[in-house]
Amino acid sequence: KNEVEQSPQNLTAQEGEFITINCSYSVGISALHWLQQHPGGGIVSLFMLSSGKKKHGRLIATINIQEKHSSLHITASHPRDSAVYICAVTFGNEKLTFGTGTRLTIIP
Amino acid sequence: DTEVTQTPKHLVMGMTNKKSLKCEQHMGHRAMYWYKQKAKKPPELMFVYSYEKLSINESVPSRFSPECPNSSLLNLHLHALQPEDSALYLCASSQDESRFQPQHFGDGTRLSIL
């Protein structure tokens, strides 16, 4: 079965801390997405990657194809980063398979 | 502000009502999606339209009826819904249905069935 697992489920940190959210998947993928969902509900696509590393501002996403693992890092975390972060993958030609999300809370 | 606009933002309706959710994008995307998301759960795909034709129907009950009148608009017609249909309904679009294209999501419509 094609599965996506995220850890941790919940993460609370102090403002300024370095944050890491992990995503593991069961079989080879075509692409991996990191998404951000704020309490209001809207989802923002942060990264799409199939290899290597991508950086946008304070956000960094990495993927290790051999280990079937991706990480999302946030440097100098800020309360506005508080959101649910979702890893989603495409197995072959199939639809997006979503992880269960990581609820991040940054305390001032 | 997102590039995918969904209306209304909130909707409360009775089980006998008929209502429609609307989604609009002007990015020239040719694939559009409806997702349903229950609280603290990941989104679940409902329908995919590709070039204005229904491409995927994930065995959604017929009380949900999608419509794609043109390449910029996607509707979801609702009729005789059940309380368990209360959820956040998200629309998304992508350049095409290719698995290498990122999806752009709207802010969703929060639906409550009385």
Interface residues (C-beta under 8 A of the other chain):
Chain A: S30 A31 H33 L35 G40 G41 G42 I43 V44 S45 M48 S50 I86 A88 T90 G92 N93 E94 K95 L96 F98 G99 T100 G101
Chain B: T2 Q37 K40 K41 P42 P43 L45 V48 I56 L88 L90 A92 R99 F100 P102 Q103 H104 F105 G106 D107 G108 R110
